[in-house]
Amino acid sequence: MTTFSNYVLTVTCPTTRGIVAAISGYLAGKGCNITDSAQFDDRETGRFFMRVTFTSEDGVGAEALRADFSDVAKPFDMDWTLGAAGDKTKVIIMVSRFGHCLNDLLYRSRIGALPIEIVAVISNHMDYQKVVVNQDIPYYCIKVTKENKAQAEAEQMRIVRETGAELIVLARYMQVLSNEMCQAMSGRIINIHHSFLPSFKGANPYKQAYERGVKLIGATSHYVTADLDEGPIIEQDIIRVTHAQSADDYVSLGRDVEAQVLARAIHAHIHRRVFLNGNKTVVFPPSPGSYASERMG
């Protein structure tokens, strides 16, 4: 009986002729069947991006496919990954005192809407300890002050290493990460914030927006860099508000948008649909008809 294994191949390299032909020819020669392919050639940066999903008959392993693909990748100077399509990503969630994004991610993970394994939750407060440990997830409360910031981050990175976490999600974690931590986890920390920046900074941005009569509320999810809230953007969305709504309505609606945008950004990242492209990202959408299978991992 023939068995099939599903894989995802991602490629980034300088743009040139023959890339697609080399990849498709290699997969065909290995008896693989391409099920979806997306590509983008950025003429401004001179970079080529490609994501391919494919099936391999008779259980040909990822290690064998990776070993042979190196010969294809080298002439094109490719940065590439090749892995099983159904692997769950190990995630650490960091949160402070706003729990809407945390609760949303816990629920999506539990029902299978996000194929992630939440290996730990880290907070600088105790507010959500019971919520988290009741789901058999380790909870770490690490207080952060100006005096102990380096020590606190060292403890956070220890947890990352010991859990094997592949991604950190800042689910309204209200502490600024150091340059060192941002560099150590470059491309592997995702943040969420409202989209009022830089107009309404500081405390109560939704109240400030309400007082100015803002008509659109939005959220932005991005990779974290040393430049505060200026990392490459992965996902954004907006919702309309009117003069008839209160400042509390703004907050409630804003939290809904934040939770949805963060979940979509994580979804894109874990399915390897996001590529860093300088200060921007290339984000390939789910292929038509594939979202349900992607969603359930």
C-alpha positions in Angstrom: 0.0 0.0 0.0 1.4 3.4 -1.0 1.9 5.9 1.8 2.3 9.6 1.4 4.1 12.2 3.5 3.4 15.9 3.2 6.2 18.5 3.2 6.7 22.2 2.9 9.8 23.7 1.2 10.6 27.4 1.5 13.3 29.1 -0.6 14.9 32.6 -0.5 17.7 33.5 -2.9 19.0 36.1 -5.3 16.7 36.3 -8.3 18.0 34.6 -11.5 16.7 32.3 -14.2 16.1 28.6 -13.6 15.1 28.5 -9.9 11.6 27.2 -10.4 12.8 24.7 -13.0 15.5 23.4 -10.7 13.1 23.0 -7.8 10.3 21.3 -9.7 12.7 19.1 -11.6 14.3 17.9 -8.3 10.9 17.1 -6.8 9.7 15.3 -9.9 12.9 13.3 -10.0 12.2 12.2 -6.4 8.7 11.0 -7.3 7.1 13.9 -5.4 3.9 15.7 -6.4 3.6 19.4 -5.9 0.2 20.3 -4.3 0.7 24.1 -4.0 3.3 26.6 -5.1 3.6 30.3 -4.5 6.5 32.6 -5.6 7.4 36.3 -5.7 10.3 38.0 -7.4 11.1 41.4 -5.7 12.7 43.5 -8.4 13.6 46.2 -5.9 15.6 44.0 -3.6 16.7 41.4 -6.2 15.4 38.6 -4.0 13.3 35.6 -5.0 10.8 33.9 -2.6 9.1 30.6 -3.0 6.9 28.2 -0.9 6.1 24.8 -2.2 4.0 22.1 -0.6 4.3 18.6 -1.9 3.7 14.9 -1.2 6.3 12.2 -1.3 5.3 8.6 -2.0 6.3 5.6 0.1 7.4 7.6 3.0 10.6 9.2 1.7 12.0 10.9 4.7 12.7 14.6 5.2 16.3 13.9 6.0 16.9 12.2 2.7 15.1 15.0 0.8 17.1 17.7 2.6 20.5 15.9 2.0 19.9 15.8 -1.7 18.4 19.2 -2.1 21.6 20.8 -0.9 23.1 20.1 -4.3 20.2 22.0 -5.9 20.4 25.0 -3.5 24.1 25.7 -3.6 24.4 27.1 -7.2 21.6 29.5 -6.4 22.9 30.5 -3.0 19.5 29.5 -1.5 18.4 30.0 2.1 15.9 27.2 2.5 13.9 25.0 4.9 12.2 21.6 4.3 10.1 20.0 6.9 6.9 18.0 7.5 3.7 19.9 6.9 1.9 18.7 10.0 4.6 19.5 12.6 3.3 21.5 15.6 5.4 24.6 16.4 6.5 25.0 20.0 5.5 28.4 21.3 6.1 30.4 24.4 3.5 33.1 25.1 4.5 36.2 27.1 1.8 38.3 28.7 1.3 41.1 31.3 -2.1 42.2 32.6 -4.3 42.2 29.4 -5.4 38.7 28.8 -7.6 38.8 25.7 -4.9 37.6 23.3 -3.6 35.0 25.7 -7.1 33.5 26.2 -7.8 33.6 22.5 -4.6 31.7 21.8 -5.2 29.1 24.5 -8.6 28.4 23.0 -7.5 28.2 19.4 -4.7 25.9 20.4 -7.0 23.7 22.4 -9.6 23.2 19.6 -6.9 22.7 16.9 -7.5 26.0 15.1 -3.8 26.8 15.6 -1.5 23.8 15.3 0.9 25.0 18.0 2.2 23.4 21.3 2.2 26.1 24.0 5.2 24.9 26.0 5.1 27.8 28.6 3.5 31.1 29.5 5.8 33.8 30.9 4.5 36.8 32.7 5.7 39.6 34.9 2.5 39.3 37.0 0.5 36.4 38.5 -2.9 37.4 37.0 -3.3 34.4 34.7 -1.5 31.6 36.6 -4.7 29.7 37.3 -6.0 30.0 33.8 -2.8 28.6 32.4 -1.9 25.8 34.9 -5.5 24.5 34.7 -4.6 23.7 31.1 -1.5 21.8 32.2 0.8 24.5 30.8 3.8 25.7 32.8 3.5 29.2 34.1 6.5 31.4 35.0 6.2 34.7 36.8 9.4 36.7 36.2 9.3 40.2 37.6 11.1 42.8 35.5 12.7 46.0 36.8 15.4 48.3 35.5 17.8 46.7 38.0 17.1 43.1 37.1 16.2 43.3 33.4 19.3 41.4 32.2 18.8 38.7 34.8 15.1 38.4 33.9 15.8 38.0 30.2 18.5 35.4 30.9 15.9 33.4 32.8 13.4 33.8 29.9 16.0 32.6 27.4 16.8 29.6 29.7 13.1 28.6 29.4 13.2 29.0 25.7 16.2 26.7 25.4 14.9 24.1 27.9 11.5 23.9 26.2 12.8 23.9 22.7 10.5 26.8 21.9 10.7 27.9 18.2 8.6 31.0 18.6 7.9 33.7 21.2 4.5 35.4 21.1 4.1 38.7 22.9 0.4 38.7 23.7 0.3 42.2 25.1 3.5 41.8 27.1 4.2 45.3 28.3 7.9 45.2 28.6 10.5 46.3 26.1 12.9 43.5 25.1 16.6 44.2 25.0 18.6 44.4 21.7 20.4 41.2 22.7 17.2 39.2 23.1 15.7 40.6 19.9 18.9 39.6 18.0 19.1 36.2 19.6 15.5 35.4 18.5 15.5 37.4 15.3 12.5 36.4 13.1 11.1 34.3 16.0 9.3 36.9 18.2 5.9 38.1 17.1 4.2 41.2 18.8 0.7 42.7 18.7 -0.3 46.3 19.3 -3.0 48.8 18.3 -2.4 50.7 15.1 -2.7 54.2 16.5 1.1 54.6 16.7 2.6 57.1 16.4 -0.4 59.4 16.8 -1.6 58.2 20.3 1.3 57.1 22.4 1.5 56.2 26.1 -1.4 55.4 28.4 -5.0 54.9 27.3 -4.5 55.1 23.5 -8.2 54.1 22.9 -9.4 56.9 25.1 -7.1 59.3 23.2 -8.6 58.0 19.9 -12.1 58.4 21.3 -11.5 62.0 22.3 -10.2 62.7 18.8 -13.2 61.1 17.1 -11.2 58.4 15.3 -13.4 56.4 12.8 -11.1 53.4 12.4 -9.6 51.1 15.0 -6.9 48.7 13.9 -4.2 46.3 15.0 -0.7 45.4 13.7 1.3 42.2 14.3 5.0 42.3 13.5 8.3 40.7 14.1 10.1 42.2 17.0 13.4 44.1 16.4 15.5 46.5 18.5 13.4 49.3 17.0 10.4 49.5 19.3 7.2 48.6 17.4 8.9 49.1 14.0 9.7 45.5 13.0 8.6 43.9 9.7 4.8 43.8 9.6 3.1 40.4 9.2 -0.7 41.1 9.5 -3.0 44.1 10.0 -6.7 44.7 10.2 -9.2 47.5 11.0 -12.8 47.9 12.2 -15.1 51.0 11.9 -16.4 52.9 14.9 -18.9 55.7 15.0 -19.6 58.8 17.1 -22.3 56.8 18.9 -19.8 54.5 20.5 -18.1 55.1 23.8 -14.5 54.9 24.8 -15.2 51.5 26.4 -16.6 50.3 23.1 -13.3 51.3 21.5 -11.4 49.3 24.0 -13.6 46.2 23.5 -13.6 46.4 19.7 -9.9 47.0 19.7 -9.2 43.9 21.8 -11.2 41.8 19.4 -9.2 43.1 16.4 -5.9 42.6 18.3 -6.7 38.9 19.1 -7.7 38.1 15.5 -4.7 39.8 13.9 -2.3 38.1 16.2 -3.8 34.7 15.6 -3.6 35.3 11.8 0.1 36.4 12.1 0.9 33.3 14.0 -1.0 31.1 11.6 1.0 32.5 8.7 4.3 32.1 10.5 3.9 28.5 11.7 2.8 27.4 8.2 6.0 29.0 6.8 4.1 31.5 4.7 6.1 34.5 5.9 9.5 35.6 4.5 11.6 38.4 5.8 12.5 40.9 3.1 14.6 43.6 4.6 12.3 45.8 6.6 9.2 44.2 5.1 7.8 40.8 4.8 6.5 38.6 1.9 3.4 36.8 3.1 1.9 34.2 0.9 -1.9 33.6 1.4 -3.3 30.1 2.0 -4.0 28.5 -1.3 -7.7 28.3 -2.3 -9.4 25.4 -0.5 -6.4 24.7 1.7 -7.3 26.8 4.8 -9.2 24.1 6.6 -6.5 21.5 6.3 -3.8 24.1 7.2 -5.9 25.3 10.1 -6.2 21.8 11.6 -2.5 21.1 11.0 
